[in-house]
């Protein structure tokens, strides 16, 4: 997570008149690099390299109180992005924070010029995103920022005060961190509006993805359940003897068509190794069936119970098509799973409700429910901060893997009707009650939803990159030659 730093009081002078004399400073940097030549429809006020008439007197006044070199030390423009600027102070603070993050991950720092360039490009993109968000009127409520910071603290198993202390130890002010969180929320909302909402996943792509996951290499994902009876023709048999074998095959086929149990017929007559299992070939797609068998049933592949006789070079075969199915759905549905009907009460830790108070309140609620003085659903409606509160805390039936590990582990230890102790997760503290359990067939729809999400994530990364690249290319960006 990067950090956007507000100008400090030390830079107040430069910040207050930055837009006025920024252009004058540009005149003192003849080697300015112009990275983008495409201008926006309305040229930004700060974009021209040459100073404006209004800027010259202001710069002259400033020079009377401080030299140009002193002003550069306090703060200077390193890049212009449309009608906004990035200062040396912003860049240095962000570089420092990035360096801290890299060291914490045990990643060797790249050479400083390269690191500065990388960080500057990120700052430029943030300016572009912020400007676009303002154009569209995207705003973020301060309460949402506070809630997000509380969530970040919980995810790191910290209180907000502990998070503040950790940031200060790393040299990051809490106000700067709060500003950066707000910027990221704005950027997320902007992305959702301009990218996420326009991204579509065709059903054909979902089908192809699922087929690949299930091991199908062709477009046909149907599977067929066949049984067969093998009747070999004796080696060196005459035509008459071969015909006798063929007649037996036809009689067995007729019996099967009239309702005789095919498995019993196979057990009594088939010479194949699978005779004692009723001649069952199991479920196979067309590519995995013997070519002779597939050609025999191809035109009747939707006719369940279809029976036919075919001859190979050395045998007659009686074939029965038991059933057909969508192979992808069948393979991805999986075995039955145990589902749990569960409800919970969720509380956040915050500055107003510290951890000890949250745990104490939840223990009190647990005692009241178990003693019969209160009802779980009522207490959930009154106290839970989760969206499920309006349903009495009812989450519904959930399968393994659908909740965070701490929640699932605590839930799995409970008997039906039992209430847990307060359980801490990344979302806060929970009281969990198991209502019931059942065995259920894993739904192929879940696999389809997971496939859609996987494809979306795969496409989203590329779509976001292209969107950001287009926004960067449309912007007027001027990087000062001495900035890097």
C-alpha positions as CSV (number, residue, x, y, z in Angstrom):
1,X,0.0,0.0,0.0
2,X,1.5,3.3,-1.0
3,X,1.3,6.5,0.9
4,X,0.3,10.0,-0.3
5,X,2.0,12.6,1.9
6,X,0.6,16.1,2.6
7,X,3.0,19.0,2.6
8,X,4.3,19.7,6.1
9,X,4.6,23.2,7.8
10,X,8.2,23.2,6.8
11,X,7.0,23.4,3.1
12,X,4.1,25.7,3.8
13,X,5.7,28.7,2.0
14,X,6.5,26.7,-1.1
15,X,3.1,25.0,-1.0
16,X,1.2,28.3,-0.7
17,X,2.7,29.8,-3.8
18,X,3.6,26.6,-5.7
19,X,1.1,27.1,-8.5
20,X,2.2,30.7,-8.9
21,X,5.9,30.3,-9.2
22,X,6.1,26.7,-10.4
23,X,6.2,27.9,-14.0
24,X,9.0,30.3,-13.1
25,X,11.0,27.5,-11.8
26,X,10.4,25.6,-15.0
27,X,12.2,28.4,-16.9
28,X,15.3,27.7,-14.9
29,X,15.3,24.0,-16.0
30,X,16.0,24.2,-19.8
31,X,16.4,20.4,-20.1
32,X,12.8,19.7,-19.1
33,X,11.6,16.4,-20.4
34,X,8.2,16.4,-22.1
35,X,6.9,12.9,-21.8
36,X,3.6,13.2,-23.5
37,X,2.9,15.5,-26.4
38,X,-0.9,14.8,-26.7
39,X,-2.6,17.8,-25.1
40,X,-6.0,17.6,-23.4
41,X,-9.0,19.4,-24.9
42,X,-8.5,22.3,-22.5
43,X,-4.8,23.0,-21.9
44,X,-4.0,23.1,-18.2
45,X,-2.9,26.3,-16.6
46,X,0.3,24.9,-15.3
47,X,1.4,23.0,-18.4
48,X,3.4,25.6,-20.4
49,X,7.1,25.6,-19.8
50,X,7.5,29.3,-20.1
51,X,6.4,31.5,-17.2
52,X,3.2,33.5,-17.5
53,X,2.9,37.2,-17.0
54,X,1.1,36.7,-13.7
55,X,3.8,34.4,-12.4
56,X,6.8,36.7,-12.9
57,X,5.9,39.3,-10.3
58,X,5.1,36.6,-7.8
59,X,8.4,34.9,-8.4
60,X,10.2,38.2,-8.1
61,X,8.6,38.9,-4.7
62,X,9.6,35.5,-3.4
63,X,13.2,36.0,-4.6
64,X,13.4,39.0,-2.3
65,X,13.0,36.9,0.8
66,X,14.7,33.6,-0.3
67,X,17.1,32.5,-3.0
68,X,15.9,30.2,-5.7
69,X,18.2,27.4,-4.4
70,X,16.6,27.8,-0.9
71,X,13.2,27.4,-2.4
72,X,14.2,24.3,-4.2
73,X,15.5,22.8,-1.0
74,X,12.1,23.5,0.7
75,X,10.1,22.1,-2.2
76,X,10.2,22.1,-5.9
77,X,8.1,20.9,-8.8
78,X,9.3,17.6,-10.2
79,X,6.4,16.8,-12.5
80,X,3.3,18.5,-13.9
81,X,0.2,16.3,-14.5
82,X,-2.5,18.2,-16.4
83,X,-3.3,21.1,-14.0
84,X,-1.7,19.6,-10.9
85,X,1.9,19.2,-9.8
86,X,4.0,16.6,-7.9
87,X,6.6,18.1,-5.6
88,X,10.0,16.9,-4.5
89,X,8.6,16.6,-0.9
90,X,5.9,14.3,-2.1
91,X,8.3,12.2,-4.1
92,X,10.9,11.9,-1.3
93,X,8.3,10.8,1.3
94,X,6.8,8.2,-1.0
95,X,10.3,6.9,-2.0
96,X,11.1,6.5,1.7
97,X,7.8,4.6,2.4
98,X,8.4,2.3,-0.5
99,X,11.9,1.6,0.6
100,X,10.6,0.7,4.1
101,X,8.0,-1.6,2.6
102,X,10.6,-3.3,0.4
103,X,13.0,-3.8,3.3
104,X,10.2,-5.3,5.4
105,X,9.7,-7.9,2.6
106,X,13.5,-8.6,2.5
107,X,13.6,-7.3,-1.1
108,X,16.9,-5.6,-2.1
109,X,16.4,-2.0,-3.1
110,X,16.9,-1.1,-6.7
111,X,19.3,1.7,-7.6
112,X,17.9,5.0,-6.3
113,X,17.4,6.6,-9.8
114,X,15.3,3.6,-10.9
115,X,13.3,3.6,-7.6
116,X,12.6,7.3,-7.9
117,X,11.4,6.8,-11.5
118,X,9.1,3.9,-10.5
119,X,7.6,5.8,-7.6
120,X,7.2,9.0,-9.7
121,X,5.3,7.0,-12.3
122,X,2.9,5.7,-9.6
123,X,2.4,9.3,-8.3
124,X,1.6,10.4,-11.8
125,X,-1.0,7.7,-12.3
126,X,-2.5,8.5,-8.9
127,X,-2.9,12.2,-10.0
128,X,-4.5,11.0,-13.2
129,X,-7.0,8.8,-11.3
130,X,-7.7,11.5,-8.8
131,X,-8.4,14.1,-11.5
132,X,-10.7,11.7,-13.3
133,X,-12.6,10.9,-10.1
134,X,-13.2,14.6,-9.5
135,X,-14.5,15.0,-13.1
136,X,-17.0,12.3,-12.4
137,X,-18.0,13.6,-9.0
138,X,-16.8,10.5,-7.1
139,X,-16.5,11.3,-3.4
140,X,-15.8,9.2,-0.2
141,X,-17.5,9.7,3.1
142,X,-15.0,10.2,6.0
143,X,-16.9,7.6,8.0
144,X,-16.1,5.1,5.3
145,X,-12.4,6.0,5.5
146,X,-12.5,5.4,9.3
147,X,-14.2,2.1,8.8
148,X,-11.6,1.0,6.3
149,X,-8.7,2.0,8.6
150,X,-10.4,-0.1,11.4
151,X,-10.6,-3.0,9.0
152,X,-6.9,-2.7,8.0
153,X,-6.0,-2.7,11.7
154,X,-8.1,-5.8,12.4
155,X,-6.6,-7.6,9.4
156,X,-3.2,-7.0,10.9
157,X,-4.4,-8.0,14.4
158,X,-3.9,-4.5,15.7
159,X,-6.1,-1.8,17.2
160,X,-6.2,1.6,15.5
161,X,-3.9,3.1,18.1
162,X,-1.4,0.3,17.6
163,X,-1.6,0.8,13.9
164,X,-1.0,4.6,14.4
165,X,2.1,3.8,16.5
166,X,3.4,1.3,13.9
167,X,3.1,3.9,11.2
168,X,4.8,6.6,13.2
169,X,7.7,4.1,13.9
170,X,8.0,3.7,10.2
171,X,8.1,7.5,9.7
172,X,4.6,7.8,8.2
173,X,2.1,10.3,9.7
174,X,-1.3,9.0,10.5
175,X,-2.9,11.9,8.6
176,X,-0.9,11.0,5.5
177,X,-1.9,7.3,5.8
178,X,-5.6,8.3,6.2
179,X,-5.3,10.5,3.1
180,X,-3.7,7.6,1.1
181,X,-6.5,5.2,2.2
182,X,-9.1,7.7,1.1
183,X,-7.3,8.0,-2.3
184,X,-7.3,4.2,-2.8
185,X,-11.0,4.0,-2.0
186,X,-11.7,6.7,-4.6
187,X,-9.5,4.9,-7.1
188,X,-11.3,1.6,-6.4
189,X,-14.7,3.2,-7.0
190,X,-13.5,4.8,-10.1
191,X,-12.2,1.5,-11.4
192,X,-15.5,-0.2,-10.6
193,X,-17.3,2.4,-12.6
194,X,-15.1,2.6,-15.6
195,X,-13.7,-1.0,-15.9
196,X,-15.4,-3.6,-13.7
197,X,-18.9,-2.7,-14.7
198,X,-18.1,-2.9,-18.4
199,X,-16.2,-6.2,-18.2
200,X,-18.3,-9.1,-19.6
201,X,-17.5,-12.9,-19.6
202,X,-19.3,-14.7,-22.5
203,X,-21.0,-18.0,-21.6
204,X,-18.9,-19.7,-24.3
205,X,-15.7,-18.8,-22.4
206,X,-17.1,-20.2,-19.2
207,X,-18.0,-23.4,-21.0
208,X,-14.6,-23.7,-22.6
209,X,-12.8,-23.0,-19.2
210,X,-14.9,-25.6,-17.4
211,X,-14.3,-28.2,-20.1
212,X,-10.6,-27.6,-19.9
213,X,-10.6,-27.9,-16.1
214,X,-12.6,-31.2,-16.4
215,X,-10.1,-32.6,-18.8
216,X,-12.1,-32.4,-22.1
217,X,-9.9,-31.6,-25.1
218,X,-12.7,-31.3,-27.7
219,X,-15.8,-29.2,-27.9
220,X,-18.1,-32.2,-27.1
221,X,-18.4,-32.5,-23.4
222,X,-21.2,-35.1,-23.3
223,X,-20.5,-38.4,-21.6
224,X,-22.1,-41.8,-22.2
225,X,-22.7,-44.7,-19.9
226,X,-22.4,-48.0,-21.8
227,X,-22.6,-51.7,-21.1
228,X,-21.5,-54.4,-23.4
229,X,-21.4,-58.2,-24.0
230,X,-18.4,-59.6,-25.8
231,X,-19.0,-62.7,-27.9
232,X,-15.7,-63.8,-29.6
233,X,-15.7,-65.7,-32.9
234,X,-13.5,-68.8,-32.4
235,X,-10.2,-68.6,-34.3
236,X,-10.5,-70.4,-37.7
237,X,-14.3,-70.6,-37.4
238,X,-16.3,-71.2,-40.5
239,X,-18.8,-68.7,-41.8
240,X,-21.6,-70.8,-40.4
241,X,-20.0,-70.8,-36.9
242,X,-19.5,-67.1,-37.1
243,X,-23.2,-66.7,-38.0
244,X,-24.1,-68.8,-34.9
245,X,-22.2,-66.3,-32.7
246,X,-24.0,-63.5,-34.5
247,X,-27.4,-65.1,-33.9
248,X,-26.6,-65.4,-30.2
249,X,-25.8,-61.7,-30.1
250,X,-29.1,-60.8,-31.7
251,X,-31.0,-63.0,-29.3
252,X,-29.4,-61.4,-26.3
253,X,-30.0,-57.9,-27.8
254,X,-33.7,-58.8,-28.3
255,X,-33.9,-60.0,-24.7
256,X,-32.4,-56.7,-23.5
257,X,-34.8,-54.7,-25.6
258,X,-37.7,-56.6,-24.1
259,X,-36.6,-55.7,-20.5
260,X,-34.2,-58.4,-19.5
261,X,-31.5,-57.3,-17.0
262,X,-28.5,-56.5,-19.2
263,X,-26.1,-57.0,-16.3
264,X,-27.3,-60.6,-15.8
265,X,-27.1,-61.3,-19.5
266,X,-23.5,-60.0,-19.5
267,X,-22.5,-62.0,-16.5
268,X,-23.9,-65.2,-18.1
269,X,-22.6,-64.7,-21.6
270,X,-19.9,-62.1,-22.0
271,X,-16.3,-63.2,-22.4
272,X,-14.9,-59.8,-21.4
273,X,-13.0,-59.2,-18.2
274,X,-15.8,-56.9,-17.0
275,X,-18.5,-59.6,-17.4
276,X,-18.8,-60.1,-13.6
277,X,-19.5,-56.3,-13.2
278,X,-22.3,-56.5,-15.8
279,X,-20.2,-55.4,-18.7
280,X,-20.2,-51.8,-17.4
281,X,-17.9,-49.5,-19.3
282,X,-18.6,-46.6,-17.0
283,X,-19.0,-42.9,-18.1
284,X,-16.9,-42.0,-21.1
285,X,-16.9,-39.2,-23.7
286,X,-16.8,-39.9,-27.4
287,X,-13.0,-39.6,-27.6
288,X,-12.6,-42.3,-25.0
289,X,-15.0,-44.9,-26.4
290,X,-13.8,-47.6,-28.8
291,X,-14.4,-46.1,-32.3
292,X,-16.6,-49.1,-33.2
293,X,-18.9,-48.5,-30.2
294,X,-19.1,-44.7,-30.8
295,X,-20.1,-45.2,-34.5
296,X,-22.7,-47.7,-33.4
297,X,-24.5,-45.3,-31.0
298,X,-23.6,-41.9,-32.5
299,X,-26.9,-41.4,-34.3
300,X,-28.8,-42.7,-31.2
301,X,-26.7,-41.0,-28.5
302,X,-29.7,-39.3,-26.9
303,X,-31.8,-42.5,-26.8
304,X,-31.4,-43.9,-23.3
305,X,-31.8,-47.7,-23.3
306,X,-30.8,-48.1,-26.9
307,X,-29.4,-51.6,-27.7
308,X,-27.5,-52.6,-30.8
309,X,-25.2,-55.4,-32.1
310,X,-21.9,-54.6,-34.0
311,X,-19.2,-56.9,-35.4
312,X,-15.5,-56.4,-35.1
313,X,-12.8,-58.5,-36.9
314,X,-12.9,-61.2,-34.3
315,X,-16.1,-60.8,-32.2
316,X,-19.7,-59.7,-32.0
317,X,-20.6,-57.0,-29.4
318,X,-24.0,-56.3,-27.8
319,X,-24.0,-52.7,-26.7
320,X,-26.5,-50.8,-24.5
321,X,-26.6,-47.1,-24.0
322,X,-27.7,-46.6,-20.4
323,X,-27.6,-42.8,-20.1
324,X,-25.9,-39.6,-21.2
325,X,-25.0,-36.5,-19.3
326,X,-23.1,-33.2,-19.3
327,X,-19.6,-34.4,-18.4
328,X,-18.4,-31.0,-17.2
329,X,-21.1,-30.6,-14.6
330,X,-20.8,-34.2,-13.5
331,X,-17.0,-34.0,-13.0
332,X,-17.0,-30.6,-11.3
333,X,-19.9,-31.2,-9.0
334,X,-17.8,-33.6,-6.9
335,X,-18.7,-35.7,-4.0
336,X,-21.3,-34.8,-1.3
337,X,-20.2,-32.3,1.2
338,X,-21.3,-31.4,4.7
339,X,-23.1,-28.1,4.9
340,X,-23.7,-26.1,8.0
341,X,-26.7,-23.8,8.7
342,X,-25.2,-21.1,10.9
343,X,-25.9,-17.6,12.3
344,X,-23.6,-15.2,14.1
345,X,-23.3,-11.8,15.8
346,X,-20.4,-9.6,14.7
347,X,-18.9,-6.7,16.6
348,X,-16.1,-4.4,15.6
349,X,-13.2,-3.2,17.7
350,X,-12.8,0.6,17.5
351,X,-11.7,3.6,19.4
352,X,-15.2,3.8,21.0
353,X,-15.4,0.1,21.7
354,X,-12.0,-1.4,22.6
355,X,-11.3,-5.1,22.4
356,X,-11.9,-5.8,26.1
357,X,-15.3,-4.2,25.9
358,X,-16.3,-6.1,22.7
359,X,-15.4,-9.5,24.3
360,X,-17.2,-8.6,27.5
361,X,-20.4,-7.6,25.7
362,X,-20.4,-10.8,23.5
363,X,-19.8,-13.0,26.6
364,X,-22.8,-11.3,28.3
365,X,-25.0,-11.9,25.2
366,X,-23.9,-15.5,25.1
367,X,-24.8,-15.9,28.8
368,X,-28.2,-14.3,28.4
369,X,-29.1,-16.5,25.4
370,X,-28.0,-19.7,27.1
371,X,-29.9,-18.8,30.2
372,X,-33.1,-18.2,28.2
373,X,-33.2,-14.5,29.0
374,X,-32.7,-13.5,25.4
375,X,-33.1,-14.9,21.9
376,X,-30.1,-15.2,19.5
377,X,-32.0,-13.8,16.5
378,X,-33.2,-10.8,18.5
379,X,-29.8,-10.0,19.9
380,X,-28.3,-10.3,16.4
381,X,-30.8,-7.7,15.1
382,X,-30.0,-5.4,18.0
383,X,-26.2,-5.7,18.3
384,X,-24.6,-7.2,15.1
385,X,-22.9,-4.9,12.7
386,X,-23.0,-7.5,9.9
387,X,-25.5,-7.3,6.9
388,X,-27.0,-10.5,8.2
389,X,-28.3,-8.7,11.3
390,X,-31.7,-8.0,9.6
391,X,-32.1,-11.8,9.2
392,X,-31.3,-12.5,12.9
393,X,-27.7,-13.1,12.0
394,X,-28.6,-16.0,9.7
395,X,-25.9,-16.7,7.1
396,X,-27.7,-19.7,5.6
397,X,-26.2,-23.0,4.5
398,X,-22.4,-22.8,3.9
399,X,-20.0,-25.3,2.5
400,X,-16.4,-26.0,3.5
401,X,-14.1,-23.2,2.4
402,X,-16.8,-20.5,2.2
403,X,-15.8,-18.8,5.5
404,X,-12.5,-17.6,6.8
405,X,-10.4,-20.3,8.6
406,X,-10.9,-19.1,12.2
407,X,-14.7,-18.9,11.7
408,X,-14.9,-22.3,10.1
409,X,-12.7,-24.0,12.7
410,X,-14.9,-22.7,15.5
411,X,-18.1,-23.5,13.7
412,X,-17.0,-27.1,13.1
413,X,-16.4,-27.7,16.8
414,X,-20.0,-26.8,17.7
415,X,-23.0,-29.2,18.0
416,X,-26.4,-28.1,16.6
417,X,-27.8,-25.4,18.9
418,X,-24.4,-24.7,20.6
419,X,-23.0,-21.2,20.8
420,X,-19.2,-20.5,20.6
421,X,-17.1,-18.3,22.7
422,X,-16.2,-14.9,21.1
423,X,-14.1,-15.8,18.0
424,X,-11.7,-13.3,16.5
425,X,-11.3,-13.1,12.7
426,X,-10.1,-10.4,10.3
427,X,-13.6,-9.0,10.4
428,X,-14.0,-8.6,14.1
429,X,-15.4,-10.7,17.0
430,X,-18.2,-13.3,16.4
431,X,-20.6,-15.3,18.4
432,X,-21.4,-18.3,16.3
433,X,-24.4,-20.6,16.6
434,X,-24.9,-23.8,14.5
435,X,-28.5,-24.3,13.7
436,X,-28.2,-27.6,11.7
437,X,-26.0,-29.7,9.5
438,X,-26.7,-31.8,6.3
439,X,-25.1,-33.7,3.5
440,X,-25.5,-32.1,0.1
441,X,-24.3,-32.7,-3.4
442,X,-21.7,-30.1,-4.4
443,X,-23.4,-27.9,-6.9
444,X,-22.0,-27.6,-10.4
445,X,-23.3,-24.0,-10.4
446,X,-20.7,-23.2,-7.8
447,X,-18.0,-24.4,-10.1
448,X,-19.5,-22.3,-12.9
449,X,-19.5,-19.3,-10.6
450,X,-15.9,-19.9,-9.6
451,X,-14.9,-20.3,-13.3
452,X,-16.6,-17.0,-14.1
453,X,-14.7,-15.3,-11.2
454,X,-11.4,-16.8,-12.3
455,X,-11.9,-15.6,-15.9
456,X,-13.0,-12.2,-14.7
457,X,-9.9,-11.8,-12.5
458,X,-7.7,-12.9,-15.4
459,X,-9.3,-10.4,-17.8
460,X,-9.6,-7.7,-15.1
461,X,-5.9,-7.3,-14.6
462,X,-5.4,-6.7,-18.3
463,X,-8.4,-4.4,-18.6
464,X,-7.2,-2.3,-15.7
465,X,-3.7,-2.0,-17.1
466,X,-5.1,-0.9,-20.5
467,X,-7.4,1.6,-18.9
468,X,-4.6,3.1,-16.8
469,X,-2.3,3.2,-19.8
470,X,-4.9,5.1,-21.9
471,X,-5.5,7.5,-19.1
472,X,-1.8,8.1,-18.7
473,X,-1.4,8.6,-22.5
474,X,-4.3,11.1,-22.6
475,X,-2.8,13.2,-19.8
476,X,-0.4,16.1,-20.2
477,X,2.7,15.0,-18.3
478,X,5.9,17.0,-17.9
479,X,8.8,15.6,-15.9
480,X,11.6,18.0,-15.0
481,X,14.9,16.9,-16.3
482,X,16.6,17.3,-12.9
483,X,13.9,15.4,-11.0
484,X,15.5,12.0,-11.6
